[in-house]
Amino acid sequence: MTTEQSRRRVDVGREWSVLSLYRRFETSVAFVLTVVIAMVVTVALYRLVISVVDTLVLQAVNPLEHSVFQRVFGEIMTLLIALEFNHTLHHVVTGERGIIQTKMVILIAELALARKIIVTDLFLESPASALALAGLMLALGVTYWLMRERDDRMVTDAAT
């Protein structure tokens, strides 16, 4: 945790008495979710390490085998998604931002969809399912791009 984050966390503690009831509720829920997700990440990381050691070392399975790679990489992506979600909640708890920003939710959804594409054997899926995944990723990408463009324009307008 950086000094700025530490200072900001202390500020939330000092400002607690002046926060609205809903803001207190929101911060408390975000804190509990952060703790729960941290526990999930810890257990998932432990299981990932055990799985990799068991599969690759004890069973001497080739890590380049497609199904092994898909499974291990899918587990790693799951951890990354949980970490990103936890990082987003951290901003709510420390008061750096208000409620979860839509752009972050879209990015997390893109990560989850990318994970789905990685762990899915697209040769076994119907063409309609593959097309649906591609359409979803395109829609999320365009949505994020439009939101980023809007934010870039707002920053440019504010600077002038």
Sequence and secondary structure as in RCSB ss.txt:
>XXXX:A:sequence
MTTEQSRRRVDVGREWSVLSLYRRFETSVAFVLTVVIAMVVTVALYRLVISVVDTLVLQAVNPLEHSVFQRVFGE
IMTLLIALEFNHTLHHVVTGERGIIQTKMVILIAELALARKIIVTDLFLESPASALALAGLMLALGVTYWLMRER
DDRMVTDAAT
>XXXX:A:secstr
  HHHHHHHHHHHHHGGGS HHHHHHHHHHHHHHHHHHHHHHHHHHHHHHHHIIIIIIS   TTSHHHHHHHHHH
HHHHHHHHHHHHHHHHHHHTSSSS  HHHHHHHHHHHHHHHHHHS TTTS HHHHHHHHHHHHHHHHHHHHHHHH
HHHHHHHHH 
